[in-house]
Structure formats: C-alpha cells, structure tokens
Amino acid sequence: MFDSDTREVLSARAVRKSFGNVEALRGADFDVHIGEVVALMGDNGAGKTTLVKILSGVISPDSGTVRLEGSPVEFSSPIEARNAGIETVYQDLSLADTLDPVANLFLGREIRRSGLLGRIGFVDDAAMRREAQVTFDALNVTVKALRDEVGTMSGGQRQGVAVCRAVTWAKHVLFLDEPTAALGVRQTQNVLDLIRRVRDRGVSVVLISHSIPEVMAVADRVEVLRLGQRVGRFVVSTSSAEEIVGAITGATDLSAA
C-alpha cells in the first residue's frame, strides 16, 4: 500500500546539464516524497546517472533548482550532500575490502574514545561494534562475522554492509544504484526486503534500476526519464508494467503523466 507523505523531501526542477555538445539533462524534474521508495527508470542515456550525481553533490547543474525539505540547496561536493542527510550506494559499493564491517560503517566517521586518548586519535572500537550490531539487527542484515574482512563476504552480504553504512548516516534520502546487479535470486530478495526496511525507518529510498519486476515488487512510485526529461510518473499500485515500459521506450506518449 502506498501511503507515504506526498510532500517532497527532495526535488529537482528544470535541471539542465551538458557535457560539451552532449545535453544530458534538458530541464529534468524529479521528486522524492517523504517515506517512500521511488524508482528512477530510463533507458541508457536517459540522464539517470547525471541526475543522481547532481542530487548527491558529485557534479553541479548548469541551471535549475534542487530543494531539500523545501529549501533551495547547492551541493558543491558529495560531503556536503552527506552532511545534509543524503547518502548514495553505487554499484561498486565503495567498501574497503581489507576492513571489517564495523570499520566500513564508521570509515571517516570513527567514534573517538573519551578524554585525552580520543583527542590524540584513539577510536572506541567497542562503541562502534555495539552501534554496528544495533544497525545490522534493526535491518535484519546478516554478515559473516563483525571481525571478518568484507572482501571475504558474499555479494549479498557486501550489499547489506554498504546499505547499513549509508542508513547509519542518511537522515533524508538514500540513493541505491542497481543494488541487485550480479546477485542471485535469494540475495536479490534479501536486498529488496532490506529496501522496505529502510523505508520503514523513515528514510526515503531512490532505486535506480532497469528491472521492471523488482521495481514493481518494491517501489511505491516510478519516475521515468527519457532524453534528459521526465516523461512519466506512476503510482505502482495503480499502474502496469506495460505503461512504464511504454514511457521508457517512448512507445507511449505520457507527457501529461
């Protein structure tokens, strides 16, 4: 059932971005509602990656407006976006394979020990393990062992660690870029269940995916880009896969969707 708040936690209006003579975004719009999973879909070259990079602070738009909780924002770096409560998990996961799950969750944000030891750089390993275990338990994520290197774990476990790390710091929006790519059936289902649990914690999720069945299974809404513009908006519970595919391919004129 789709019952998220219809207010936008994150929105883009008339966003344009060109790379030389290539116009990647041509006045694109996009909305993320409070407490929902929204899928961002489109064929290769539709502008999805460029839009996500703008919304997550990797690149700046040439023009247009981005708003977070109704206020205009201009992110000049991913760090600024993360500090504003926006996290992104890319396909490569960006995990440190030689570190354990706890170290990955707190990489660059380590909990310091109290007193003099903390001031000179000593970290509180016990506190980080406790907080990591709370996050893993809350999201029902099972890892091989908290002290094992993530490089020795399965694809599904690594995906779980990456999502937990992002959820630990995401206040508003979590972007997931093709999170089930190269995963088996069981691991894929685990990731889809994890996405629902993240949404239930109050974090809006943007799912970038090419998989219609997965999107129909987990998303509340779908927004479709084609040739750098938004061409379709769908509520999954009242839409069909055929309608969404028609918007992606251009077979159906959905400019008024």
C-alpha positions in Angstrom: 0.0 0.0 0.0 1.3 3.4 -1.0 0.8 5.8 2.0 3.8 8.0 2.0 3.7 11.7 2.8 3.1 13.4 -0.6 5.3 16.3 0.4 8.7 16.3 -1.3 11.7 15.8 0.8 14.0 16.2 -2.3 13.0 17.7 -5.6 14.6 18.9 -8.8 13.1 21.4 -11.2 14.1 22.3 -14.8 17.6 20.9 -14.2 20.0 21.1 -17.2 23.4 19.7 -17.6 25.6 19.5 -20.7 29.0 17.9 -21.3 30.4 19.7 -24.3 27.9 19.3 -27.1 26.1 16.5 -25.3 23.0 17.7 -23.4 22.5 15.0 -20.7 19.6 16.8 -18.9 17.1 19.0 -20.7 15.1 20.6 -18.0 14.6 17.5 -15.9 12.2 17.3 -13.0 12.3 14.8 -10.2 10.5 14.3 -6.8 11.2 12.2 -3.8 8.3 12.1 -1.3 8.7 11.6 2.4 8.8 7.9 3.5 8.6 6.2 0.1 10.6 4.1 -2.3 10.6 5.8 -5.7 12.2 4.1 -8.7 14.1 6.2 -11.2 14.0 4.5 -14.6 15.0 5.1 -18.1 17.0 3.6 -21.0 20.7 4.1 -21.2 21.5 7.7 -22.0 18.2 8.9 -20.4 20.1 11.1 -17.9 19.6 9.0 -14.7 23.2 8.9 -13.7 23.7 12.6 -14.3 20.6 13.5 -12.3 21.7 11.3 -9.4 25.2 12.8 -9.4 23.7 16.3 -9.2 21.3 15.4 -6.4 24.2 13.7 -4.5 26.7 16.5 -4.9 29.1 14.8 -7.4 28.5 17.4 -10.1 26.7 20.8 -10.3 23.9 21.5 -12.7 24.2 24.2 -15.4 20.8 25.5 -14.4 17.7 24.6 -12.5 16.8 24.2 -8.8 17.3 21.5 -6.2 15.3 21.7 -3.0 15.7 19.7 0.2 12.8 19.9 2.6 11.5 22.9 0.6 14.7 24.9 0.8 17.0 25.5 -2.2 20.3 23.7 -1.9 23.5 23.8 -4.0 25.9 20.9 -3.2 29.4 21.5 -4.2 30.6 18.1 -3.1 29.4 14.7 -2.0 30.5 15.5 1.5 28.0 18.5 1.6 25.2 16.2 0.4 26.1 13.6 3.0 26.2 16.2 5.7 22.7 17.2 4.6 21.5 13.6 5.1 21.7 12.3 1.5 23.6 9.0 1.0 24.4 7.0 -2.1 25.3 3.4 -2.6 26.9 2.9 -6.1 27.2 -0.4 -7.9 30.8 -0.8 -6.9 29.7 -0.3 -3.2 32.9 1.6 -2.4 33.7 -0.7 0.5 37.2 -1.2 1.9 37.7 -4.9 1.3 40.5 -5.3 3.8 38.5 -3.8 6.7 35.7 -5.5 8.7 32.0 -4.4 8.5 32.3 -2.2 11.6 35.3 -0.3 10.3 33.5 0.2 7.0 30.3 1.6 8.7 32.4 4.2 10.5 35.1 4.8 7.9 35.9 8.5 8.1 33.4 8.9 10.9 35.0 6.9 13.7 33.9 7.3 17.3 36.7 8.6 19.3 37.5 7.5 22.9 36.7 10.0 25.6 39.4 12.1 27.2 43.0 12.5 26.2 43.1 9.3 24.2 40.3 10.4 21.9 41.9 13.8 21.4 45.1 12.2 20.2 43.3 9.9 17.8 42.3 6.6 19.6 39.0 5.2 18.5 36.3 3.5 20.6 36.2 0.0 18.9 33.7 -1.3 21.5 31.2 1.5 21.0 31.4 1.2 17.2 30.8 -2.6 17.4 27.8 -2.0 19.6 26.3 0.6 17.3 27.0 -1.5 14.2 25.3 -4.6 15.7 22.3 -2.5 16.5 22.1 -1.3 12.9 22.6 -4.8 11.5 19.9 -6.2 13.8 17.4 -3.4 13.0 17.7 -4.0 9.3 17.9 -7.8 9.7 21.3 -7.9 7.9 23.5 -11.0 8.5 27.2 -10.7 8.0 29.8 -13.5 8.1 31.3 -12.0 11.3 31.9 -8.5 12.6 35.6 -9.0 12.6 36.0 -10.6 9.1 37.2 -8.6 6.1 34.3 -7.6 3.9 36.3 -8.8 0.9 35.7 -12.4 2.0 31.9 -12.0 2.1 29.2 -12.8 -0.5 27.8 -10.2 -2.8 24.5 -10.0 -0.8 26.4 -9.6 2.5 28.6 -6.8 1.0 25.5 -5.1 -0.3 24.0 -5.3 3.2 27.1 -3.7 4.7 27.0 -0.9 2.2 23.3 -0.2 2.7 23.7 -0.3 6.5 26.6 2.2 6.3 24.5 4.6 4.2 21.5 4.2 6.5 23.6 4.9 9.6 24.2 8.4 8.2 21.2 9.1 5.9 18.6 11.4 7.5 16.5 12.1 4.4 17.3 10.1 1.2 19.2 7.0 0.2 20.1 6.5 -3.4 20.7 2.9 -4.5 22.3 2.4 -7.9 21.3 -1.0 -9.4 21.6 -2.7 -5.9 20.8 -6.2 -7.2 23.1 -6.2 -10.1 25.0 -9.6 -10.3 23.1 -11.0 -7.3 21.4 -14.4 -7.3 17.6 -14.8 -6.7 17.8 -15.3 -2.9 20.3 -12.4 -2.5 18.1 -10.2 -4.6 15.1 -10.9 -2.5 17.1 -10.1 0.6 18.1 -6.7 -0.8 14.5 -5.9 -1.8 13.4 -6.7 1.8 16.2 -4.5 3.1 15.0 -1.6 0.9 11.5 -1.9 2.5 13.0 -1.9 6.0 15.0 1.2 5.2 11.8 2.9 4.1 10.0 1.8 7.2 12.7 3.5 9.3 11.6 6.8 7.7 14.4 7.2 5.1 13.2 7.8 1.6 14.8 5.5 -1.0 15.6 6.2 -4.6 16.0 3.0 -6.5 17.8 3.3 -9.8 17.0 0.1 -11.7 16.4 -1.5 -15.1 14.4 -4.4 -13.6 10.7 -3.9 -14.0 9.8 -6.9 -11.8 12.0 -5.7 -9.0 10.6 -2.2 -9.3 7.0 -3.4 -9.3 7.8 -5.5 -6.2 9.3 -2.9 -4.0 8.6 0.7 -5.3 5.7 2.9 -4.3 6.2 5.2 -7.3 8.1 5.3 -10.5 9.5 8.3 -12.3 10.8 7.8 -15.9 13.4 9.9 -17.7 13.9 9.9 -21.4 16.3 12.0 -23.4 17.1 14.1 -20.3 13.5 14.9 -19.3 10.9 13.4 -17.0 8.3 11.8 -19.2 6.3 9.7 -16.8 5.2 9.4 -13.2 3.4 6.3 -11.9 1.9 5.0 -8.7 2.9 1.3 -8.8 -0.4 0.1 -7.2 -2.4 1.6 -10.0 -0.1 1.2 -12.9 1.0 -1.7 -15.1 4.5 -2.8 -16.2 3.4 -2.1 -19.8 2.7 1.5 -19.1 6.1 2.0 -17.5 7.9 0.2 -20.4 6.0 2.4 -22.8 7.3 5.5 -21.1 10.9 4.2 -21.0 10.9 3.3 -24.7 8.8 6.2 -26.0 6.2 3.9 -27.4 3.5 5.7 -25.4 3.1 9.5 -25.2 2.9 10.1 -21.5 3.9 13.8 -21.4 0.9 14.5 -19.2 1.6 11.7 -16.8 
